[in-house]
Amino acid sequence: MRSPGMRNMVLLVAVFAAGGGAAEEFPTYSAPRAITSGPKDHLFASYYAINAWSADGRYATVLETDVKGRLATETDVAVLGVVDAQDDHRFVPLTETRCWNFQEATMAHWLATAPQTHFIFNDRVDGKFVSVIFDMTTKTRRVVPYPVSAVSADGKWAVSINYARLRLTRPDYGYGGNGQDARSDVTWPADDGLWLVNLESGEAKLIVTIASARDKMPPVKDPKALAYFCHTVFSRDGSKIFWLARTVENLSGQQVVRKWETTSFTCDRDGANVRRCFPDGWGGSHFNWLDGDRLMVTAKYNDAVYSHVLFTVGKSDYTRVGRGLLDFDGHGVFSDDGKWMATDTYPDKLGERKLMVLRMSDQAVLPLGTYFVPEVYRETYSRCDLHPRWRPDGKMLAFNSVHEGSRQVYVIDISGSRGLSR
């Protein structure tokens, strides 16, 4: 899975970039090991970059399913459970969900304001898309009447979007079952957009409407086009929200023959100070906050090739991360200490995805492996992206993969650096 030649080549790049060893050395990364197993498929229960581990690091939230090679529907119930690191990584089923997909799973988040046995996830209850706060000890459930798209680090706030509308515009990220009003006959609805949800009270407020983005985005010509919001995330201090606003034309039934236009936005948590992130034409795709003001978004840097672009909200200090080594659209995610960024690639001509780590101090890149994608997992809606994520203590990097023939969860153990800076 790992090419020693490529590894050594990039390590040489790292040495020269570090000025002869002044930068902290790369830690030691183990070979990947599966923490789930067949016969059923498993995946992390949330989107990439979202913490999957309980506060003590013992449990990781995981979905279990036997769906393969197709879009999950409202009749496909997935089992939501945890992998127990103190019990030989045994999968412990806890509950079920009817709101999930292969890209973002069920958007499970551990809640910092509650005991470390509490997490939130999306589900369908009485025909409506909602979120559920679940206590894995007592198995009790508290329903919040809005599905979550992002949760603040303090566990007090969530962002909600329209997953029924997303099902029409981006089926592999929405939910089946018409659990919300998709507003399918309105291109720019003024009564839908980003909702800020108080997770304690369950109340929500519409803070940015889809209609308000119309003048900030490229015009659409198709009268049946739909504008929509997706991919939301709070800054690490909870003060800001990032999201993508998109329009899609040429909609035809369940299969989207899409002509996309994308604009990246940020706003304050209350919806104030809405800002476009990039100049016209740069678009945006994947994202991760470095801190309260800086974030990385993959975008068409200088209206050219996709790159990992780091910038400060409200400023034009765009930095092309990786000095040309990361000029592609990947799922970049920073370690909690901000020293490292993991990212991945889409499959190449050989059907292989790559995983790598960037050292932020000098932009050196270390490849961690190449992972083959069997044919059954190349279907668009049920594909398996690696979607890397760090454990908060920085001692583990994890991802979803199918390189051993089924969809499972993998971890790479990380041992300490011998860098001169320590």
N, C-alpha and C positions, 0 to 999 in steps of 0.2 A: 504493500500500500504506500510506503514511503520510498522515494528515490534518494539513495545516499548521495549520488552525484549532484542532484539538484540541491539537497540540503547543504552540502559542503560549499557549493557555489554561492548560495545566499549568505552563508556564514562568513565567507570572505568579503562579500559586499558589506556585511555588518561590521567587520573589523575596520575596513577602510573608512566607512561612514562614521565610525565612532572615534576616529582620530587616533588609531593605534591602541584602543582598549580603554578609553576614558569612560565610555558608557557602561551601564550595568549590563552584565552578560545575560543572555537568555537563560532562563531556568531549564531544568531537565523535564522533558515531556515524555511520559510513558507511551507505550503502544495503547491504542484504544481497546476498551473492554466493554462488552455488552452488560447492562444491568437489568435487561428484560430478555425474555426468550419466547419462542413459539409454543404452541402452534399458532396462536393469534398474533396479530400485529400490535405494536405499541408505539406511542409517540408522546413527547412531552405535552402536557395539557394546556400549553399557552404558546404564544408567538415567540419568535426568537428575541433575545435580550431581556425577556421577563424572567425574574428570579423564580426558579422551580423548586427551591429548597426551603424547608421550614427553618426557623431561626437557629435551631441547634444543628442543622445540617443532616439530621437523621432521615427525613422523609423528602421525596421528590414527587410532585404531582404528575401523573401519567394517565393517558387514555389507553383503553384496550378495545380493539375492534376486529371483526373478520371481514370488513369491507375491503375490496381490492379492485383497482383498475377502473374506478368510476367515481362520479360525484356522489357524496353521501346525501341522502334525502331525509325528509322528516320522519320516515318510518325506520330509519337506521339509528338504533339506540346504542350509544357507546358507553362502556363502563368507565367510570372515573375512580381512580384509586391512587395509592402511593406506593413507591418502592421503598422498602425499609432497609437502610444501610446497616442496621445493627442485627438484621436477621437474614444474612446471606442474600441481600437484595431481593427479598421476597415481594412479589406484587400483592398488595392488599386491596381488594375491591371495596369501595366505600359507598358509591351511589351511582346513578346513571344520569346521562344528559341527552337531550334531543336537539341541542343547539351546538353543533361542532362541525369542523371541517379539517382537512388535512394540512392546511396552511397555518391557521391560528388556533387549531384545536378548539377548546371551549373557553379560552381566555382566562384561565385560572390564575389568581393572584393570592399569595399569602397576605394576611391582614396584620399590619404592625400594631394596630390599636387594640387588637384582641389577643387572647392567649394564642400561643404558637400552634395550636391545633385548629385554628380557624382559617378558612380560605373562601374566596368568592369565585363563582364560575357562572356561565350562562346556561339557561335551560328554557324550555317551553312549558308553561304552567297555564292550564285552562285556555289553551290556544294562543297565549300571548308570550312574546319573547321577554324574558325577565333575567335577573341575576339572582343567585342564591348564595347566601352566606351560610357555610356548612361547618359544623363542629365535628371533627373526625372522632372525637372521644365519645360524645353523647349521641352522635348521628342526627342531631337536631338541625333544622333548616329554617332560615328566615329569608323570606322572599322580598327582594327589592324590585319595584315594578319597572325597571329599565335594564336592558342588557348592558354590560360594560365593555368598553373598547380600550380603556386605560384606567389605571388606579394609581393615585399618588402614593409616594413612598411612606407617608404617615398613615395610610389606610383610611383617611377621612373622606376623600373625594374620588369620584370616578367621572370619566367622560363616556357618554353614550351616543351612539349613532344609529342610523336606520339600517338594520341588517336585512330587512325585506327588500329595500331598494338596492342594497349591495348584491343581493341574490340576482337581481335583474342585470346589473351592470358589471359585476365581477363574481360570477356564481361560485367560484372556489373559495371566496371569502365570506359569503353570505350564508344564511340559514334557510332551509326549506320549511314550508308550513304556514306562510303568510301571517306570522306572529306580530307584524306591525303593518301600518298603512304605508305601502311603498310609494304612494303618490305618483304612480306610473304615468299619469297623463299630464304632469307638470314638469317642465324642464328645469326651472329654477324656483323651487318652492320657498315661500317666505315663512312657513311654519315648521320647517325642519332644518337640521344642521347639527351643530355641536350642542349637546345638553350636558350641563354640569350637575352631577348627582351628589347629594349629601347622603353618604352611606349610612349615617346614623338615623336620619329621619326618613330617608327614602324619597325625599322631595327633589325635584329637578327644575332647572331653569335653562331655557334656550339662550345660549350666550353668543352664538354666531350663526346666522342663517345662511343657507345655501344661496339664496337670492342676493345676499350682500356681496358674494364673491364674483358676481357676473361681470362687473366692470373691471375686475382685476385679472380676468382670464381671457384667453383667446375666444373669439366669437364662434358659435356653432351655426351651421347651415341647415342641418337636418331638423325639421320641426318636431320630430319624435325623439330627439336626443335627450339624454338625461345627465344632469350634473349631480354629483354626489361627493360626500366626504368619506374619507377612510384613513387608516393608519395613523391613529392618534397616540400621543405619548406625552406624559408630564416630564418637565425638567426634573433633575435630581432633587432640587429643593422645593418642588411643587409649585413654583411661582408662575410657570409658563406652560403652554401646551403647543406642541407641534402637530400638524396634520397635513394630509394631502387633499387637495380639491381637484376633482377630475370631471371631465365631460367625456361621454362615449356616444358615438353615432353608429348608425347602421345596425341597430339592435334587431335581432331576429330570433324570437323564441328563447329557448334555454341556451343555445349556442351564441356567444357574442362574437360577431364578426366586427372587431372593434377598430375604431379610429379614436385613439385616446389623445387627450390633451391634459397635461398635469401641471399644477402650480403648487409649490410648497409654501405653507404659511406657518406663522407662529402668532400667538396672542397671549396676553396675561390670563391668569386663571379665571378671572371674571369676564373674559371676552373682550376686554379693552386692548388698545394698541395692536390691532391686527396688522401684520407686516408680511409682505412677500419675502421669501428667503433669497431668491435668485433673480437675475435679469431675465427678460423674455427669452424663451427657447431653451433654458437650462432644465426645466421640468423638475424632476425629483423622483426618488423611488424608495430606497431603504434608508434607515436613520438610526441614530443613537445619540443621546445627550452625553457630553463629557462632564458637564457641571451645570450650574444654574443659568449660564449665559451662552455657552458654546456647544454646538452640536455638529455631528457629521451626517451628511446626507449624500447618497450617491446620486449624481446628476451629470448632465452633459456640460462639463467644465468648458467655459469659453465657447459654448454652443458646439462642442466637438464630441469627442469620445466620452463615454461614461467614466467617471472617476469618483473616488471617495473624497468628498470636499468638506473641509472643516472651516467653520466660520463662527463669528459672534453675532448674536441676534441684534439687529439694528445697525450693523456695520458691514462694510464691503471688504473685509479682510479675508478673502477666500484663499485657502491653502489647499493645494492638490496633495492629498496624503499619499505617501508611499513613493514619491519621486518617480512616477511612471510604472512602478511595479504593481500598483493596484488600480490600473486603468480598466476597470470593468465594473459591472453592477453586482455587488455582493451584499451579504448581510453583516455589516460591520458592527461590532459591539465592544465597548471599552470595559476593561477590568475596573473594579470599584476604586482602586487607587489611581486610575488614570494613566498607568505606565504602559499598558499594553492594549492593543486592539486586535481581536480575532475577526476574521472574515472568511467567506467561502466564495465559490464560483458556481455558475450554472454548468451543466454537462458540456464537455467538449465533443469533438467529432468521434471520439472513442467511447462516449457515454460515461465519462468520468468527471466527478466533482472533486475540487481541491479545497483543502482547509489549510489556513496559514495564520501566523501571528505577526503583528507589526510591533516593533519597539518604538514608542512615541518619541523618545529622546533623540534618536538619530534617523528614524524612518527606515531602519533595516527590517527585512522580512525573513521569517523562517517558515518554510513549508512543513506541515505536520502530517500530511498524508493525501492520498488520492483514492477516491471511493467510487467504485463502479455502480452504475444504475441498471438493473435488469429491465427488460422490455416492459414487463407488467407495471412497473412503477414510472413509466415515462408518459402515461396518460396525463393530459394537461391538468385536469381538476384534482387528480389524486397523486400527483407527483410528490416526491420526497426531497425537499431541500434540506441541506445540512442544518441550517438554522442554529449556529453556535450560540452558546450562553456560558457565562462564568458562574461558578459558585461564588457567593459574596466574599468568602475568605480568600479567594484567589488560588486555592489549592486544587481546583478541578475545572476543566473545560469540558463541556458536554455538547452533544449534537444528536440529531436523528439521522439514521442511515439505513440503506437497503443492500449494502455491498455483500452481505453474507446470505442474501436470498429472501429475507423477509424484513419488514419495517420494524426496527428496534431502536432502543435508546442506548447510546454509548457515552462513556466518560474517558477522559485522559487525565491521569494523575500528574500533578505538577510539584516538583521538589524545588527547594530554595535556590536562589541565584548566588553565584560566587563573585558578583560584580564588585568593581573597585569602589563604587559609590556607597557601599554598605559598610 
